[in-house]
Amino acid sequence: MLQKIFNQVVGAKYISVLRTWVPNMVAWGTVGGVALVHFTDWQLFLDYVPYIKGKFGKDE
């Protein structure tokens, strides 16, 4: 059903093009996410991981 709606709105040609680009977009999104964590304060991101949260004590 969902594919019929997409075919009517977008077209079968563009759906097939999108299917070939999805793995590439996922890979670059993963690389971008890892780069974001690497170049920013990685402890800020790891505070939201439950297992690692207690390993970094706040210096007060």
Contact map, one row per residue, 1 for C-alpha under 8 A:
111110000000000000000000000000000000000000000000000000000000
111111000000000000000000000000000000000000000000000000000000
111111100000000000000000000000000000000000000000000000000000
111111110000000000000000000000000000000000000000000000000000
111111111000000000000000000000000000000000000000000000000000
011111111111001000000000000000000000000000000000000000000000
001111111111001000000000000000000000000000000000000000000000
000111111110000000000000000000000000000000000000000000000000
000011111110000000000000000000000000000000000000000000000000
000001111111011000000000000000000000000000000000000000000000
000001111111111000000000000000000000000000000000000000000000
000001100111111100000000000000000000000000000000000000000000
000000000011111110000000000000000000000000000000000000000000
000000000111111111000000000000000000000000000000000000000000
000001100111111111100000000000000000000000000000000000000000
000000000001111111110000000000000000000000000000000000000000
000000000000111111111000000000000000000000000000000000000000
000000000000011111111100000000000000000000000000000000000000
000000000000001111111110000000000000000000000000000000000000
000000000000000111111111000000000000000000000000000000000000
000000000000000011111111100000000000000000000000000000000000
000000000000000001111111110000000000000000000000000000000000
000000000000000000111111111000000000000000000000000000000000
000000000000000000011111111100000000000000000000000000000000
000000000000000000001111111110000000000000000000000000000000
000000000000000000000111111111000000000000000000000000000000
000000000000000000000011111111100000000000000000000000000000
000000000000000000000001111111110000000000000000000000000000
000000000000000000000000111111111000000000000000000000000000
000000000000000000000000011111111100000000000000000000000000
000000000000000000000000001111111110000000000000000000000000
000000000000000000000000000111111111000000000000000000000000
000000000000000000000000000011111111100000000000000000000000
000000000000000000000000000001111111110000000000000000000000
000000000000000000000000000000111111111000000000000000000000
000000000000000000000000000000011111111100000000000000000000
000000000000000000000000000000001111111111001000000000000000
000000000000000000000000000000000111111111000000000000000000
000000000000000000000000000000000011111111000000000000000000
000000000000000000000000000000000001111111000000000000000000
000000000000000000000000000000000000111111111000000000000000
000000000000000000000000000000000000111111111100000000000000
000000000000000000000000000000000000000011111110000000010000
000000000000000000000000000000000000000011111111000000000000
000000000000000000000000000000000000100011111111100000000000
000000000000000000000000000000000000000001111111100110000000
000000000000000000000000000000000000000000111111110110000000
000000000000000000000000000000000000000000011111110010000000
000000000000000000000000000000000000000000001111111110000000
000000000000000000000000000000000000000000000011111111000000
000000000000000000000000000000000000000000000000111111000000
000000000000000000000000000000000000000000000110111111110000
000000000000000000000000000000000000000000000111111111110000
000000000000000000000000000000000000000000000000011111111000
000000000000000000000000000000000000000000000000000111111000
000000000000000000000000000000000000000000100000000111111100
000000000000000000000000000000000000000000000000000001111110
000000000000000000000000000000000000000000000000000000011111
000000000000000000000000000000000000000000000000000000001111
000000000000000000000000000000000000000000000000000000000111
